[in-house]
Amino acid sequence: MDSFMGQIVGAAIVSHHPGLFRSSEVRIEMGHGRDTDLVEGFKRLRCRMDAVRPDTLVIFDTHWFTSGRHVIAGAAHFKGTYTSNEMPWILHDIAYDYPGAPALAVEIGCVAAERQLPVENAINPHMRPEYPTVNLLGPLWRGERVLSVGICQNARAPHFLQMGEVIGEAIRRTGSRAVLLASGALSHRMVDLDFQPRHPRWWDPQNISDPQHAVLDRQVIDCWTRGEHAAVIDRYPELRAAAYEGLCGHYLQMVGAMGGRACAARGEQLSEYENAMGTGNVHMWFENPATEVTT
């Protein structure tokens, strides 16, 4: 088999926060007369995805915490009804029915074994997806195979990057046309229950829990726009201190698949940078990222 048949045709940092799935009337009220821009950002992102024609979505799911090894959801099909334990008043009774990517999951396991990386291909039919996967299906899924990837909570930055490398190699070996979706926020320190908004528009970045987190998030977005991924990786201790969602494992696995420190894929910001309960959120798109690698 040609080991370079498959391709990562696009990648994105994608916000999935529950507020995006309230009614438009509630979102506009929370936005002081204007909706969150992340909703329109989903439409912009889907247009970019349509242009590159993926057959597989690899979703790095920041709520799926695993222990002792990396885990991928390699079943052939997923069907059920989702209600969130965290916010059941917003996310409830959501039907999902989508094909998995079992061949890609098996290949990830093979590559991981070659590299002695502990990876579990979970195919138990009773496993359900978490909402960083489910929430992306409505606005972004158009029939593609879907592979969810967990966040190993005892992994460090090098481990996430290595897992990304394994996924990137497996994509090349399988012939997939994959879009990588890092489903999660940037800084992720939530505000207290009695927090008083600093700005009447709830989505405004002035309502980020720590103003210094917003400064860091904007610096990271600037680096992504310029394709300076090594600079972001080098700042990992700062990202962890700002509680980047999912240990920042969504971004690190994504960029690991794109070349890691050598990745020079420039990002396109597809939404405003916004607050959600104190956390920093944005949609960023990287097209043909595997072809943009520094030498």
Buried (B, 14 or more C-beta within 10 A) or exposed (E): EEEEEBBBBBBBBBBBBBBBBBEEEEBBEBBEEEBBBBBBBBEBBBEBBEEBEBBBBBBBBBBBBBEEBBBBBBBEEBEBEBEBEEBEEBBEEBEBEBBBBBBBBBBBBBBBEEEEBBBBBBBEEEBEBBBBBBBBBEBBBEEBBBBBBBBBEEBEBEBBBBBBBBBBBBBBBBBBBBBBBBBBBBBBBEBEEEEEBEEEBBBBBEBBBBEEBBBBBBBBBBBBEEBBBBBBBEBBEBBEBBBBBBBBBBBBBBBBBBBBBEBBBBBBBBBBBBBBBBBBBBBBBBBBBBEBBEE
